[in-house]
């Protein structure tokens, strides 16, 4: 009995509260069912056991979605902590308390918060280091800010400094491990797309403790090299940013899928597609002779108003007309499904900044944290108090929150796809010329990279 009680006491150091765990289940449902179609986690066996001091270090690809997807992939019993931008903690005291309850801790940076705020980081280092020693996992993004493309930015040594200083305050009694990680998104801005999180091999800091005591910067530099090397290996890191749009178009084109299949991989399975894209991007960057041709085809597709993959899935007039008829039949249900989903999918727009990478962060956070609970309660209260339809309104909102929300989105996507198909049918001559150019381009690239 005493041993069991001791284990429970130890577990409480890193377990989330009951309210936190239930809220995490709700957010996981919203994230994994509505925002994304598939969420993949690879290498979770590399994570140290719960209770062992651990820091997860990752590339930063997509604002708040990165730590969110990471946290939701960890055990529901764990309560990880995330180092976040310090300026978001100044919005409102209630929001600050909510962020702290979630496990967010502020990091103040010179370019965002000013010179005078940097001293506050010592408190964050102390608190986060203490949480890590208690067994809570700490998540950090050493690039300091999210990127706007699939590439890896420069690392600051803030995370290595925090890890070694924590070990030093602990008298180097615990072996703190750093687990490199990487995110990969099928589409940064789309709903019902796929996302992948990979966890690398843990890097033990214990072998570097003696070096740190005499040459702390050298120890941090060596650890950083190991961490960065693993992250580069796990992610899609496009270095030729000048031709990024052309490279991104090629890997997402019909050629990218064909290349993936030729590698014996499934382009519909995001981990396979990532491995194939990494190889394709390396080869096309090394070749680097097709940028003008790719840019020309991209301009022509944009001029017609289509996506490249529309060409491979083009339909004839009969199929297109039948699709239009089906959409007209489903139109009443679609209109009904827009409440409150039209607001959920578009409520982020007034909050959007010039940085487009905030798109899905706002699109998810506002509905999940505020929108869904608010409209659920509002609908139930109005229908219940006005017409006495309490259980009917509850059933309706449960349907509207998930199955009708998906229907609203996929019906809209179907409409857009049909419109693009009509454009192709109405531009037969331009499409014939475009197809010929694509065929020549794809054949040239295939022969060049083989």
C-alpha positions in Angstrom: 0.0 0.0 0.0 2.8 2.4 0.9 4.6 1.6 -2.4 1.4 2.2 -4.4 0.8 5.5 -2.6 4.4 6.6 -3.3 4.0 5.8 -7.0 0.8 7.8 -7.1 2.5 10.8 -5.4 5.4 10.5 -8.0 2.9 10.3 -10.8 1.1 13.5 -9.7 4.3 15.5 -10.4 3.8 15.1 -14.1 0.1 14.1 -14.5 -2.4 16.7 -15.6 -5.4 17.6 -13.5 -8.7 15.9 -14.2 -10.0 19.1 -15.9 -6.9 19.3 -18.0 -7.2 15.7 -19.2 -10.8 16.0 -20.1 -10.2 19.3 -22.0 -7.3 17.6 -23.8 -9.6 14.8 -24.9 -12.0 17.4 -26.3 -9.3 19.3 -28.1 -7.9 16.1 -29.5 -11.3 15.2 -31.0 -11.6 18.7 -32.6 -8.0 18.6 -33.9 -7.8 15.0 -35.1 -11.4 14.7 -36.5 -12.2 18.2 -37.8 -9.1 20.1 -38.6 -7.1 17.1 -39.9 -8.0 14.0 -41.8 -5.1 11.9 -40.5 -2.6 12.6 -37.8 0.5 10.3 -37.9 3.1 9.8 -35.2 6.3 8.0 -35.8 9.0 7.1 -33.4 7.0 7.5 -30.2 9.0 4.5 -28.9 12.0 6.8 -28.8 10.4 9.0 -26.0 11.8 8.4 -22.5 9.3 6.9 -20.0 7.0 9.3 -18.3 8.7 10.8 -15.3 12.2 11.0 -16.9 13.6 14.5 -17.6 13.0 15.0 -21.2 13.0 18.0 -23.7 11.4 17.6 -27.1 13.0 19.9 -29.7 11.4 20.4 -33.0 11.3 22.4 -36.2 8.6 25.1 -36.2 6.4 24.9 -39.3 2.9 26.1 -38.5 2.4 28.4 -35.5 0.2 27.1 -32.7 -0.6 23.9 -34.6 2.9 22.6 -34.0 2.8 22.4 -30.2 -0.9 21.4 -30.3 -0.4 18.4 -32.5 2.7 17.5 -30.5 0.9 17.7 -27.1 -2.1 15.7 -28.4 0.2 12.9 -29.5 1.6 12.4 -26.0 -0.1 10.3 -23.4 -3.2 11.8 -22.0 -1.9 11.4 -18.5 1.1 13.6 -19.2 1.0 17.4 -18.9 3.8 18.7 -21.1 4.9 22.3 -21.1 5.6 24.5 -24.1 7.9 27.6 -24.4 5.8 30.1 -26.3 6.2 33.7 -27.5 6.1 36.1 -24.5 4.0 38.8 -26.1 0.9 36.5 -26.3 0.9 36.6 -22.4 0.1 40.3 -22.4 -3.3 40.1 -24.2 -5.4 39.8 -21.1 -4.9 38.4 -17.5 -7.6 35.7 -18.0 -6.0 34.6 -21.2 -2.6 34.5 -19.4 -4.1 32.3 -16.7 -5.6 30.0 -19.4 -2.3 29.7 -21.2 -0.4 28.9 -18.0 -3.0 26.3 -17.1 -2.5 24.7 -20.5 1.2 24.5 -19.8 2.5 27.4 -21.9 5.5 29.3 -20.5 6.7 32.7 -21.9 10.0 33.2 -23.8 10.8 36.9 -24.4 12.9 37.8 -27.4 14.7 41.0 -28.4 13.0 41.5 -31.7 9.4 41.0 -30.3 9.5 42.1 -26.7 12.5 44.5 -26.4 15.7 44.5 -24.4 14.2 45.2 -21.0 12.0 42.0 -21.2 14.9 39.6 -21.7 15.6 39.4 -17.9 12.2 37.7 -17.5 13.5 34.6 -19.3 15.5 33.6 -16.2 12.2 32.9 -14.4 11.0 30.9 -17.3 14.2 28.9 -17.3 13.9 28.2 -13.6 10.2 27.1 -13.8 10.5 25.1 -17.0 13.7 23.4 -15.8 11.9 22.5 -12.5 9.0 21.0 -14.4 11.3 19.0 -16.5 13.1 17.5 -13.5 9.7 16.6 -12.0 9.1 14.5 -15.1 7.1 16.8 -17.3 8.1 16.9 -20.9 9.2 20.3 -22.1 8.7 21.2 -25.8 10.9 23.9 -27.4 11.3 25.4 -30.9 14.9 26.6 -31.2 14.3 28.5 -34.5 12.5 31.1 -32.3 9.7 31.6 -34.8 7.7 29.6 -37.3 8.8 29.4 -40.9 6.6 30.1 -43.9 7.9 27.2 -46.0 9.3 23.6 -45.7 12.8 24.6 -44.6 14.8 24.7 -41.4 15.9 28.0 -40.0 18.8 28.8 -37.7 18.8 27.5 -34.1 19.5 29.6 -31.1 21.2 27.9 -28.1 18.4 28.8 -25.7 17.2 25.2 -25.5 20.7 23.8 -24.8 21.4 26.5 -22.3 18.2 25.7 -20.4 18.9 22.0 -20.5 22.4 22.3 -19.2 21.6 24.9 -16.6 18.8 22.7 -15.3 21.2 19.8 -15.0 23.7 22.1 -13.2 21.2 23.3 -10.7 20.3 19.7 -10.0 24.0 18.9 -9.3 24.1 16.8 -12.5 22.3 14.0 -10.7 19.8 13.3 -13.6 20.5 12.5 -17.2 18.4 15.0 -19.2 17.5 13.7 -22.6 16.7 15.8 -25.7 14.5 14.2 -28.3 14.7 15.7 -31.8 11.3 16.0 -33.5 9.9 17.2 -36.8 6.5 18.3 -38.1 5.3 17.8 -41.7 2.0 19.2 -43.1 0.4 18.0 -46.3 -1.1 21.5 -46.6 -0.5 24.4 -44.2 -3.8 26.1 -44.9 -6.3 23.4 -45.8 -8.9 21.7 -43.6 -9.1 17.9 -43.6 -5.5 17.3 -44.7 -2.8 15.2 -43.1 -0.1 16.0 -40.6 2.9 13.9 -39.5 5.1 14.2 -36.3 8.3 12.2 -36.1 10.4 11.6 -33.0 14.1 10.9 -33.3 16.5 9.1 -31.1 17.0 10.7 -27.7 20.3 12.4 -27.1 21.7 12.0 -23.6 23.3 15.1 -22.0 25.2 13.1 -19.3 28.2 12.4 -21.5 28.6 16.1 -22.0 28.4 17.2 -18.4 32.1 17.2 -17.8 32.8 19.2 -21.0 30.1 21.6 -20.0 31.8 22.3 -16.6 34.9 23.7 -18.4 33.6 24.6 -21.9 29.9 25.2 -21.7 29.6 26.7 -25.2 31.4 23.9 -26.8 29.2 21.3 -25.1 26.1 23.2 -26.3 27.4 23.4 -29.8 28.1 19.7 -30.0 24.7 18.8 -28.7 23.0 21.3 -31.0 24.8 19.7 -34.1 23.4 16.3 -33.1 19.9 17.6 -32.6 19.8 19.6 -35.8 21.2 16.7 -37.9 18.3 14.5 -36.8 15.7 17.1 -37.4 17.1 17.8 -40.9 16.9 14.1 -41.7 13.3 13.7 -40.5 11.8 16.8 -42.3 11.4 18.2 -45.7 14.2 20.9 -45.8 14.1 22.8 -49.1 17.3 24.9 -49.2 16.8 26.6 -52.6 14.3 29.2 -51.4 14.7 31.2 -54.6 12.9 28.4 -56.5 10.8 27.1 -53.6 7.5 27.7 -55.4 8.6 25.7 -58.4 10.0 22.8 -56.2 6.8 22.8 -54.2 4.6 22.7 -57.3 6.6 19.8 -58.7 6.4 17.6 -55.6 2.6 18.3 -55.3 2.0 17.7 -59.0 1.0 14.5 -60.7 4.7 13.9 -61.3 5.3 14.0 -57.6 2.8 11.2 -57.0 4.1 9.2 -60.0 7.6 9.5 -58.6 6.4 8.4 -55.2 4.9 5.2 -56.7 8.1 4.5 -58.6 9.9 4.5 -55.3 7.6 1.7 -54.1 5.7 4.1 -51.8 2.1 5.2 -51.4 1.5 8.9 -52.2 -1.7 8.8 -50.1 0.2 7.8 -47.0 1.9 11.0 -45.7 5.1 9.3 -44.2 5.7 7.7 -47.6 5.0 10.9 -49.5 7.4 12.8 -47.2 10.3 10.3 -47.8 9.6 10.4 -51.6 9.4 14.3 -51.6 12.7 14.5 -49.7 14.5 12.5 -52.4 12.7 14.3 -55.3 13.5 17.7 -53.9 17.2 16.8 -53.4 17.4 15.6 -57.0 15.6 18.5 -58.6 17.7 21.0 -56.6 20.8 19.3 -57.7 19.6 19.5 -61.3 18.1 23.0 -61.2 17.4 23.5 -64.9 13.6 23.5 -65.2 12.6 26.5 -63.2 11.4 28.6 -66.2 9.3 25.7 -67.7 7.7 25.0 -64.3 6.9 28.7 -63.8 5.3 28.9 -67.2 3.1 25.9 -66.6 2.1 27.3 -63.2 1.1 30.6 -64.8 -1.0 28.8 -67.4 -2.8 26.7 -64.8 -3.5 29.8 -62.7 -4.8 31.6 -65.8 -7.3 28.8 -66.4 -8.1 28.7 -62.7 -7.2 25.1 -62.0 -4.8 23.0 -59.8 -2.3 20.6 -61.4 -3.9 17.5 -59.9 -7.3 18.5 -61.5 -5.8 17.6 -64.9 -5.3 13.9 -63.9 -8.8 13.6 -62.4 -10.6 15.6 -65.2 -14.2 14.5 -65.9 -16.3 14.6 -69.1 -19.4 16.7 -69.6 -21.8 13.9 -68.6 -20.1 13.2 -65.3 -19.8 16.9 -64.6 -23.5 17.5 -65.3 -24.5 14.6 -63.0 -22.3 16.1 -60.3 -24.1 19.4 -60.7 -27.5 17.7 -60.4 -26.4 15.8 -57.3 -25.1 19.1 -55.7 -28.4 20.8 -56.4 -30.3 18.0 -54.7 -28.0 18.2 -51.7 -28.1 22.0 -51.6 -30.9 22.3 -49.0 -29.0 20.0 -46.6 -25.8 22.0 -47.3 -27.4 25.3 -46.5 -28.7 23.9 -43.3 -25.3 22.5 -42.4 -23.8 26.0 -42.7 -25.0 26.9 -39.2 -22.8 27.4 -37.3 -20.1 25.9 -39.5 -19.9 28.8 -41.9 -18.8 30.9 -38.9 -16.4 28.3 -37.6 -14.6 28.0 -41.0 -14.4 31.8 -41.5 -14.3 33.3 -38.0 -10.5 33.5 -38.2 -10.5 36.1 -40.9 -10.9 39.2 -38.8 -8.0 38.0 -36.6 -5.7 37.3 -39.5 -2.4 39.1 -39.5 -0.2 39.7 -42.6 1.5 36.4 -41.7 -0.6 33.8 -43.6 0.9 31.0 -41.4 -1.5 32.0 -38.7 -4.4 30.8 -40.9 -5.0 27.3 -39.4 -4.0 28.3 -35.9 -6.8 30.9 -35.8 -9.2 28.7 -37.8 -8.8 25.9 -35.1 -8.2 27.8 -31.9 -11.1 30.3 -32.1 -13.8 27.6 -32.9 -12.4 25.0 -30.6 -11.9 27.2 -27.6 -14.7 29.7 -28.1 -16.9 29.0 -31.1 -18.1 25.5 -30.6 -18.9 25.8 -26.8 -20.6 29.2 -27.4 -22.8 28.2 -30.3 -23.7 24.9 -28.6 -24.8 26.6 -25.4 -26.6 29.4 -27.4 -28.5 27.1 -29.6 -29.6 24.8 -26.7 -30.7 27.8 -24.6 -32.6 29.5 -27.4 -34.4 26.4 -28.6 -35.0 25.2 -25.1 -36.3 28.4 -23.6 -38.3 29.4 -26.7 -39.8 26.2 -27.9 -38.9 23.7 -25.2 -36.8 21.7 -27.6 -34.0 20.8 -25.2 -33.0 17.3 -26.2 -33.7 18.0 -29.9 -31.3 21.0 -29.9 -28.6 19.0 -28.1 -28.9 16.3 -30.8 -28.8 18.9 -33.5 -25.7 20.6 -32.2 -23.9 17.2 -31.8 -24.7 16.6 -35.4 -23.6 20.1 -36.5 -20.4 19.9 -34.5 -19.1 16.8 -36.4 -20.9 15.0 -39.2 -22.6 18.1 -40.6 -19.4 20.1 -40.3 -17.6 17.6 -42.4 -20.5 17.5 -44.9 -20.4 21.4 -45.1 -16.7 21.3 -45.9 -16.6 18.4 -48.4 -19.7 19.6 -50.2 -18.0 23.0 -50.7 -14.9 21.2 -51.9 -16.9 19.2 -54.4 -18.5 22.4 -55.7 -15.1 24.0 -56.2 -13.8 20.9 -57.9 -16.7 20.9 -60.3 -16.2 24.5 -61.1 -12.6 23.9 -62.0 -13.6 20.9 -64.1 -16.0 23.1 -66.1 -13.1 25.6 -66.7 -11.0 22.8 -68.2 -13.9 21.6 -70.4 -14.5 25.2 -71.6 -10.8 25.7 -72.5 -10.1 22.6 -74.6 -7.5 24.2 -76.8 -5.5 25.7 -73.9 -5.8 22.5 -72.0 -4.4 20.5 -74.9 -1.4 22.7 -75.2 -0.9 22.7 -71.4 -1.1 18.9 -71.3 1.5 18.6 -74.0 3.9 21.0 -72.1 3.4 19.1 -68.9 4.1 15.8 -70.6 7.3 17.1 -72.1 8.4 18.6 -68.8 7.7 15.5 -66.8 9.5 13.3 -69.3 12.6 15.6 -69.3 12.7 15.6 -65.5 12.3 11.9 -65.3 15.1 11.3 -67.7 17.3 13.8 -65.9 17.0 12.5 -62.4 17.1 8.8 -63.1 
